[in-house]
Amino acid sequence: MIQYLPFEKPIEALDKHVAELSALPEGLDEARMLRERADKLLADTYARLSPWERTLVARHPQRPRFEKLVAALFTDFLPIAGDRTFGDDAAIIGGFARFEGRKVMVIGHVKGEDTPGRLHHNFGMARPEGYRKAIRMMELADRFGLPVVTLVDTPGAFPGVDAEARGQAEAIARSTEACLSLGVPLVAVIFGEGGSGGAVALAAANRVLMLEHAVYSVISPEGCASILWRSAAQGPAAAEAMKVTAGDLLKLGVIHRIVYEPRGGAHRDPAETAKRLALALRAELDSLAVLSPAQLRREREDFFLKLG
């Protein structure tokens, strides 16, 4: 059962009417016509989403999460636990895997699928041990010559006192540095929220891909609105000003490629989303495979230095 977002109320009403008519033998023809209207309305609505509406889609509770993407895209996933310094952070998970037979290291944020899962994974907001675990995995990938794929979906790094006490800023900086210094290909995918340094720490990549309705920004729209307007209610205005959408970021040169989602968003067809993402990953990994370690590092550095 699809959960409808606030701007999808007209679509929800049509879908319910279609379901009611479909249950009646005499209503099948009318249901078919209404289904066509509902599909057109869905396509039209998603073709003109505002930045704030895209933010809501990126946060949709049914949007494909790390576990489902890994299951759809990779085989032989072998997770790695712990940072060998403090503990194991469930907000970032990764390990060895195969992508279409190619050995890779996959690392990503995990938000959780339900309330207990979200609490366990801290809503995808990593502490320092999460970033240090990511560094450990990147170093292993570099040692064994494995391409790295990162899957980014986080509101941002955890801002708690305990995280700051354990060196949150230093851990994020070191993780970003590890990304930039890799001698193997690194492809990052922003598939939900890409929030602040917590996202960049896994996304300083040779290729940065974004799903069509993902968002990527230095702060959440509500956080920005709280600073500028002293009210989180101005989040929609902030989202418009911040240029958080894939289309805006491609024009600005912040990302390399948009992976377009099925009609109505990735949550309506996760399998098709995974197929489209697989095509993009294959193309990017193939193009990077011919580059030397020095070329990979130089390309990454040049791309991120020019953003300033």
Secondary structure by P-SEA (a helix, b strand, c coil): cccccccaaaaaaaaaaaaaaaacccaaaaaaaaaaaaaaaaaaaaacccaaaaaaaaaccccccaaaaaaacccbbbbbbcccccccccccccbbbbcccbbbbbbbccccccaaaaaaaccccccaaaaaaaaaaaaaaaaabbbbbbbbbcccccccaaaaaacaaaaaaaaaaaaaacccbbbbbbccccccccccccccccbbbbccccccccccaaaaaaaacccccaaaaaaaaacccaaaaaaacccccccccccccccccaaaaaaaaaaaaaaaaaaaccccaaaaaaaaaaaaaacc
